[in-house]
């Protein structure tokens, strides 16, 4: 009956009915927003942390253009001036402009943080790869790393700085040595789990050389955790650098850094707290930005914690 009804209508035929597009049983999902803007919307922590960090980077790079003066210029006649329209952050006990010193101090902290994060990640990655994939080297290398990890990073950095003269380069080297064991332990744990995967066993059975296996199969799977760890190392390095400079074991006093500025202002903390307050605020914001970026990257790169639309 139904087929006869269809044939009775001149505008419909069996061929036209069969050729007509059919409605799918399940509607396709709405296409998720793609691109960089969509990624930031799905990961607001990365957007906030990255935005704050970019602002600090811009301040450090363009410090000479942000109405600053020579941060080392002495002016005893203008010492300990309160914050005003002329001296936005006031002046210290030697008459130096605190605003200019804080902005130029961002260069030292960010340089130390990024340098330590990159160096410790690269060196720790190499050590962790060798220790995790080459069995006979594991016990030797990891015992050395365990010995270094038994010393708190700040104490190890102080001990290393005591053997050298104060400079930004020596601070970077001292903090890097203190952070390498943690990176190597992280990479070793990842490599030990990847080494037992079937695709690695297949590559070994096929006669693939060990360097090729590490480069093609092991290294790409360690980049996500090492990237997240690098952000935490960057934040930790900036704090350690400030501590070293605060106690006089870091950068020389002539170089403006947030730790040096706070160390010079602690004697006047009760009467002139702004000397310590402003560099402490900048340090806190920068460390917060890096930690937020690290948390956001962890959520985005970890498939178990990734946010899905």
Secondary structure, DSSP 8 states (H G I E B T S, - for coil): -HHHHHHHSTT--HHHHHHS----SS--------HHHHHHHH-HHHHHHHHHHHHHHHHHHTGGGSS---TT---GGGTT--S-SSSTT-B-TT--BHHHHHHHHHHHHHHHHHHHHHHHHHHHHHHHHHHHH-HHHHHHHHHHHHHHHTS-HHHHHHHHHHTS---HHHHHHHHHHHHHHHHHHHHHHHHHHHHTSHHHHHHHHTT--HHHHIIIIIHHHHHHHHHHHHHHHHHHHHHHHHHHHHTTSSS-TTS--HHHHHHHHGGGTTT-THHHHHHHHHHHHHHHHHHHHHHHHHHHH-TTT----
